[in-house]
Amino acid sequence: MGLEELIKKGAKIIRDAKSILVFTGAGISTESGIADFRSPGGIWSRYDPSDFYFQKIISDEKAREKYWKMSSEYWEEMRDAKPNRGHLAIKKLEDVGKLLAIVTQNIDRLHHKAGNSSEKIIELHGTAFSVSCLSCGKKYDRDEIEKRIKEEGIKVPYCDECGGILKPDTISFGQALPQDKLNLAFEYASVCDLCVVLGSSLVVYPAASVPSHAVQHGAKLIIVNRDPTPFDGDAELVIHESISNAFGNMVDLALKEENTNA
């Protein structure tokens, strides 16, 4: 089946769905110019991921220095990124009342920038746009901390209030996902009638269990990802193509047909 036929098939599935859960991974963000950590040229080709385990970050000053160097290097690219057609297509689903929620592995806030309602966005891996003290919980805007690092030459920032360790509000290796967000993601997965996976390899757990949970509870599954995933066999439709192109066209066609038939 050619791409055009696959898009038509996806458009029909979307048109027939009433409650869509969208699950997004790094692949949707790469189309906005944010490098995938795992891809060639990404962060993990320049740094050793084992240096950034949560326990290491909180116990070793040198590890914190290396962590902030890596995180700051990635920050400007992320801060300035703009949502692409894939993000905007998800916003269209919300506009017509089809979107149940977005469960994202991404920390870049591009779904917020696209205009989706914050209450519909579950950031399983947190956000890079704020920083918190691990001791007293005080929150900081990320730009405020980055200013200290760049303009004041501070290599490891600490909390003004208590002197505690500061860390971006992202989930590091070895750090537990917020249980309330994970529970909510599974709750949505159990009631949606369609789960659409965009740009996720579906190998990072427990997040990758969410689409599987949706299928187990009777939802159809669409996967648009550059490479095959372990869940391709469970999907109603799999497209290894650009998300902006494939999913963007799919949503536009679905909504056009819906308006024509209204």
Secondary structure, DSSP 8 states (H G I E B T S, - for coil): --HHHHHHHHHHHHHH-SSEEEEE-HHHHHTTT---TTSTTSGGGTS-GGGGBHHHHHH-HHHHHHHHHHHHHHHHHHHT----HHHHHHHHHHHTT-EEEEEE---S-HHHHTT--GGGEEETTEEEEEEEETTT--EEEHHHHHHHHHHS--SS-B-TTT--BEEEEE--BT----HHHHHHHHHHHHH-SEEEEES--S-STTTTHHHHHHHHTT-EEEEE-SS--TTGGG-SEEE-S-HHHHHHHHHHHHHHHHHHH-
